[in-house]
């Protein structure tokens, strides 16, 4: 089961914060949410805080 992140991303194409849902992945020990902009379809990424162990 993949975790989901729902919240604000910053769209570089629209130059604005947008609300979107994305999948959470871990690369090199960093958690990152990856989603799609609902306005223009651009890929969005957001680095998330470390998970609480």
C-alpha angles and dihedrals in degrees: 000000000000120000120240129214121206116186146076124336126177113238111211093198096051093034090221141099113261133186113238143147123241144169120260117232132176119223123173090347094306123117114224133178117216122195146146125258110246091212105048107005096243119149113257130202132187127183110226130206119265117279117257109247 
